[in-house]
Amino acid sequence: MESRMLHTFTVEGKGHFPIDMLRYDECFPNDQNSAAAIANSQWGDGNVKIHLAAWQPKRWKPTEKRWESFLWKIIQTRVSW
């Protein structure tokens, strides 16, 4: 079995956060501010940056086109041990 690494990435968008993307990309909020931003996204109207993380195999990448279909863009990614 391939070892898993911590993938962190930031998404930016406005309006309601596509909560199903957490399930789809098997990721989670990377900090308390991001969790709060997800919870409050339905009331916001400005751009929001949310930091996410996922324990996945080294070659894994978040599904960029699917995020974009919800009008959210991946603006930064990083892989660490």
C-alpha atoms as a printed R data frame, in Angstrom:
   type eleno elety resid chain resno       x      y       z
1  ATOM     1    CA   MET     A     1   0.000  0.000   0.000
2  ATOM     2    CA   GLU     A     2   1.308  3.413  -0.955
3  ATOM     3    CA   SER     A     3   2.074  5.669   1.994
4  ATOM     4    CA   ARG     A     4  -0.100  8.697   2.508
5  ATOM     5    CA   MET     A     5   1.067 12.274   2.659
6  ATOM     6    CA   LEU     A     6  -0.589 15.429   3.880
7  ATOM     7    CA   HIS     A     7  -1.868 17.506   0.986
8  ATOM     8    CA   THR     A     8  -2.899 21.042   1.872
9  ATOM     9    CA   PHE     A     9  -4.610 23.354  -0.551
10 ATOM    10    CA   THR     A    10  -6.455 26.631  -0.572
11 ATOM    11    CA   VAL     A    11  -9.645 27.319  -2.450
12 ATOM    12    CA   GLU     A    12 -11.101 30.737  -3.132
13 ATOM    13    CA   GLY     A    13 -14.638 31.598  -4.060
14 ATOM    14    CA   LYS     A    14 -17.711 33.479  -3.030
15 ATOM    15    CA   GLY     A    15 -21.146 32.500  -1.994
16 ATOM    16    CA   HIS     A    16 -22.178 29.143  -0.643
17 ATOM    17    CA   PHE     A    17 -19.258 26.738  -0.133
18 ATOM    18    CA   PRO     A    18 -19.775 23.416  -1.997
19 ATOM    19    CA   ILE     A    19 -19.781 21.255   1.142
20 ATOM    20    CA   ASP     A    20 -20.060 18.028  -0.879
21 ATOM    21    CA   MET     A    21 -16.534 18.703  -2.184
22 ATOM    22    CA   LEU     A    22 -15.205 17.748   1.260
23 ATOM    23    CA   ARG     A    23 -16.616 14.271   0.703
24 ATOM    24    CA   TYR     A    24 -15.697 14.127  -2.975
25 ATOM    25    CA   ASP     A    25 -12.018 15.043  -2.436
26 ATOM    26    CA   GLU     A    26 -11.910 13.315   0.985
27 ATOM    27    CA   CYS     A    27 -10.595 16.486   2.636
28 ATOM    28    CA   PHE     A    28 -11.310 18.592   5.695
29 ATOM    29    CA   PRO     A    29 -10.855 22.189   6.922
30 ATOM    30    CA   ASN     A    30  -7.205 22.731   7.865
31 ATOM    31    CA   ASP     A    31  -7.875 25.242  10.652
32 ATOM    32    CA   GLN     A    32 -10.665 26.730  12.776
33 ATOM    33    CA   ASN     A    33 -10.932 29.862  10.647
34 ATOM    34    CA   SER     A    34 -11.565 27.754   7.551
35 ATOM    35    CA   ALA     A    35 -14.209 25.678   9.346
36 ATOM    36    CA   ALA     A    36 -15.954 28.894  10.421
37 ATOM    37    CA   ALA     A    37 -15.696 30.338   6.904
38 ATOM    38    CA   ILE     A    38 -17.395 27.214   5.508
39 ATOM    39    CA   ALA     A    39 -20.190 27.491   8.072
40 ATOM    40    CA   ASN     A    40 -20.674 31.196   7.324
41 ATOM    41    CA   SER     A    41 -20.256 31.044   3.541
42 ATOM    42    CA   GLN     A    42 -23.980 31.111   2.833
43 ATOM    43    CA   TRP     A    43 -24.198 34.672   4.209
44 ATOM    44    CA   GLY     A    44 -21.052 36.124   2.671
45 ATOM    45    CA   ASP     A    45 -20.878 37.937  -0.610
46 ATOM    46    CA   GLY     A    46 -17.131 38.613  -0.921
47 ATOM    47    CA   ASN     A    47 -14.301 36.294  -1.911
48 ATOM    48    CA   VAL     A    48 -13.264 33.851   0.804
49 ATOM    49    CA   LYS     A    49 -10.115 31.735   1.069
50 ATOM    50    CA   ILE     A    50 -10.502 28.358   2.754
51 ATOM    51    CA   HIS     A    51  -7.576 26.128   3.686
52 ATOM    52    CA   LEU     A    52  -8.183 22.395   3.309
53 ATOM    53    CA   ALA     A    53  -6.171 19.241   3.952
54 ATOM    54    CA   ALA     A    54  -6.304 15.595   2.904
55 ATOM    55    CA   TRP     A    55  -4.270 12.488   3.754
56 ATOM    56    CA   GLN     A    56  -3.809 10.917   0.325
57 ATOM    57    CA   PRO     A    57  -1.203  9.056  -1.757
58 ATOM    58    CA   LYS     A    58   1.679 11.186  -3.022
59 ATOM    59    CA   ARG     A    59   0.347 11.545  -6.580
60 ATOM    60    CA   TRP     A    60  -3.152 12.657  -5.488
61 ATOM    61    CA   LYS     A    61  -4.454 16.082  -6.522
62 ATOM    62    CA   PRO     A    62  -7.704 17.856  -5.687
63 ATOM    63    CA   THR     A    63 -10.245 17.807  -8.513
64 ATOM    64    CA   GLU     A    64  -9.635 21.254  -9.956
65 ATOM    65    CA   LYS     A    65 -12.307 21.188 -12.686
66 ATOM    66    CA   ARG     A    66 -14.975 20.052 -10.248
67 ATOM    67    CA   TRP     A    67 -14.120 22.891  -7.851
68 ATOM    68    CA   GLU     A    68 -14.347 25.308 -10.769
69 ATOM    69    CA   SER     A    69 -17.787 23.947 -11.678
70 ATOM    70    CA   PHE     A    70 -18.948 25.319  -8.304
71 ATOM    71    CA   LEU     A    71 -17.216 28.674  -9.019
72 ATOM    72    CA   TRP     A    72 -14.419 27.974  -6.505
73 ATOM    73    CA   LYS     A    73 -10.797 27.958  -7.612
74 ATOM    74    CA   ILE     A    74  -7.792 26.110  -6.205
75 ATOM    75    CA   ILE     A    75  -5.162 28.808  -5.694
76 ATOM    76    CA   GLN     A    76  -2.440 26.934  -3.829
77 ATOM    77    CA   THR     A    77  -1.398 23.331  -3.172
78 ATOM    78    CA   ARG     A    78   1.329 21.767  -1.062
79 ATOM    79    CA   VAL     A    79   2.441 18.242  -0.147
80 ATOM    80    CA   SER     A    80   4.281 17.366   3.050
81 ATOM    81    CA   TRP     A    81   5.081 14.339   5.177
